[in-house]
Amino acid sequence: MPQSQPATPPVASPQPIQFTPFRKEHFDSDHGIAFVNLQFSQLVTSLNSLFGQAGPTLLPSGVDVRGASVTGLAAPTAPSDAVSLSHAQAAFGPATQQSELDIGGAHMLKGFAYALSGIQSLSTAVATIPATPYAGGQSFTLFGLVVKLGHVAPFTGTQPVAFTTHFPNACIAALAVDDYASAAQRQMSVNQATVTSSGFTIVSSGAGNGAYWAALGW
């Protein structure tokens, strides 16, 4: 009778470990012992992997801790690393970000930066307003709007006003008010049909008074 060849021992497989009940015959032959060793080898390998003994633990299905805390996190070094509360507060908390988001910071908020820019522009424009209003033919620019101010001496009927410098594009409005030079009120108005980039005409209801005027344009 020909001698039988020993069975080939099973080879370890990366497949998920399946529960296999051991039977008495598993311990009665070399093949059975090899099978038992294979099961324990897969179990030990999986436990070592789970405990991180053979490198980072791989959990393809994710982790659900059901509301429990995850503690002991190291400082992140890779883009996908988890971040602890203490690291987030130290790196991104108000105390750290304030200097970056504050005035002059490298990452100042765009909306705030725009508002600040507007305030600075307003401050600069206001600084250009003449110290002595209505001194005659004075002009300043406020956010692109050209404002001209002046005064005319007492007159009767109508008084043409010629701007010292013309508006670059157009004069869009002009107004005049009584200066009460004679202590008697006169009605002052602007003939809107005469408004141009170079001047306009003031109309008075009487004699003896002059007028303060303002014109807006661009």
Beta strands, then each sheet from edge to edge (+ up, - down):
strand 1: 138-142
strand 2: 145-155
strand 3: 158-162
strand 4: 171-178
strand 5: 188-196
strand 6: 199-204
strand 7: 209-217
sheet 1: 1+ 2- 7+ 4-
sheet 2: 3+ 6- 5+
end
